[in-house]
Amino acid sequence: MNKTLIASVLAGLLAVPSVQAIEIYKDQKNAVSIGGFVDARVINTQGETEVVNGASRINFGFERELTHGWSAFVMLEWGVNPFGNSDIVYSSKFESVQDDFFYNRLGYAGLSHDKYGTLTIGKQWGAWYDVVYNTNYGFVWDGNAAGVYTYNKDDGAINGTGRGDKTVQYRNSFGDFSFAIQTQLKHDDFLMDESSGTNPFPPRDHAPVTGTAATAGTATKVEFNNTYGIALTYAVSKDLSLMAGYNYGEFEATRADGSTFSESDYIYGAGITWGGWDNQGLYAAANVNKNEFHDTDNLGRLIPESYGVETLVSYRFDNDIRTFVSYNLLNAGDAYEQAYGGDVFKRQFVVMGVHYIWDANTVLYVEGRKDFSDFKGAEEAAMELSEDDGIAIGIRYTL
C-alpha cells in the first residue's frame, strides 16, 4: 500500500494546517491511527469574556491494504466540547454553540489507487474547499467570506462547500495537476416557522428583477437536494499553487399560499497560494468568489448575489514565532438592498495574530479582530452583534 498517497489523501480531506496522527496499531495488512486537538481559549467580544471551546476534535483513521494496488480507508471525526456551552457566536455557529460533548464533523470511507485515484463516500470536506482553504488558518476568527460555512455560519453541510453531508467525491492527479469532483446525493427538506417573523426569502415586492425567490408570505417548506462541485489545482512550483472551482445546487420552496418556486445556489472562484503555513518564512494566500443564493445574512435571510474576498499573509521566524494578518470581505451589493428594503450587508474585518509554536504539537496564541462591516438599515443592531471586535488568547494541544 502506498502510505504516502493515503496520507496525502487524508490530509486533503481533513483540510487542517498539519495532519498529525499517532499510529496505535499496525500489522501486515491494517493500520489504525488517532489524531485531533484540544483548543482552549479565553475570548473577549460582544461585551463578554468567556472560556470557550476552539473547535476541539478527535479522529480515528483506518487503513487496509487490498490486492492489485488498491487500499481502503475510513476516517471518523467528532467535534469535542470539553468546556461547556457558549452563547457567543464569533466564528462558525456550528462549532461555537454546540451543547453536545461529542458531535459529528466528518465520517467517510474510501478506496485509493496510485493510478486510478481516490473515491470517498460520506460526510467530508467539499471540493470547493480546495479552492479557498488557503486563507482559513486563523485559529479563532477563520475565513468567513469564501462561501464555506454557509447558511448563517453553519458548517456548509447543506450545499457541500464545507463539510458536506452524503457526499460522493473522486480525486486524482496527473503530474502537477490535480482535481476533485463531487456530488451530494440527498433529499433535505425543512419547515419554516411562520410565527417567528423571519423569512429567509426576499419579499415579492422587493425581489430583484432577475430573481425568482420572492414570496407573498413565509415559505413553509424548503427542499434542497443534490449538489455538484468541481475543483482544479495546478502546482506551478514547490511554493506557488493556483486553484479554481465551482459548486451548484438548486432548492425549491413552497409558499404559505401553496404556490412554489425554485432558485439556483451557485458559487465559483479562484485562489492562489505561496509557501506553506507550517513552513519557515513567508506564507501568502488569497481567493475571490462570486455567488448567488448561496449564503445568508446574519438574520438568516438569503443573499441574492454577492462577491467575497479573503487574503492571508503570515511569516514564521526562526524562533518559531508566527505572525499573521488576514482580511475578509463579503459584499452583497445592490441586489440585496433592493430585496430587503434598502438594508446593507457588507461583512468586512481584519484579523491579526501571534502564534508561539512551542513544538509541532503545542501552540500558544493571541489573536484579535477589528470589524469594518456596514449593515446600515432597519436590522443594523441585530446584524452587528456577531461581527463585533474581539481578542482571544489560547492554547492548542495537538494529539
Secondary structure as GFF3:
##gff-version 3
##sequence-region A 1 399
A	DSSP	alpha_helix	3	14	.	.	.	ID=ss1
A	DSSP	beta_strand	21	26	.	.	.	ID=ss2
A	DSSP	beta_strand	30	45	.	.	.	ID=ss3
A	DSSP	beta_strand	48	53	.	.	.	ID=ss4
A	DSSP	beta_strand	57	65	.	.	.	ID=ss5
A	DSSP	beta_strand	70	80	.	.	.	ID=ss6
A	DSSP	alpha_helix	93	96	.	.	.	ID=ss7
A	DSSP	beta_strand	102	113	.	.	.	ID=ss8
A	DSSP	beta_strand	117	125	.	.	.	ID=ss9
A	DSSP	alpha_helix	129	132	.	.	.	ID=ss10
A	DSSP	three_ten_helix	133	135	.	.	.	ID=ss11
A	DSSP	alpha_helix	150	153	.	.	.	ID=ss12
A	DSSP	beta_strand	163	174	.	.	.	ID=ss13
A	DSSP	beta_strand	177	184	.	.	.	ID=ss14
A	DSSP	beta_strand	188	191	.	.	.	ID=ss15
A	DSSP	three_ten_helix	194	196	.	.	.	ID=ss16
A	DSSP	three_ten_helix	204	206	.	.	.	ID=ss17
A	DSSP	beta_strand	221	235	.	.	.	ID=ss18
A	DSSP	beta_strand	240	254	.	.	.	ID=ss19
A	DSSP	beta_strand	260	274	.	.	.	ID=ss20
A	DSSP	beta_strand	281	292	.	.	.	ID=ss21
A	DSSP	beta_strand	305	316	.	.	.	ID=ss22
A	DSSP	beta_strand	321	331	.	.	.	ID=ss23
A	DSSP	alpha_helix	333	339	.	.	.	ID=ss24
A	DSSP	beta_strand	346	359	.	.	.	ID=ss25
A	DSSP	beta_strand	362	371	.	.	.	ID=ss26
A	DSSP	alpha_helix	380	384	.	.	.	ID=ss27
A	DSSP	three_ten_helix	385	387	.	.	.	ID=ss28
A	DSSP	beta_strand	390	398	.	.	.	ID=ss29
###
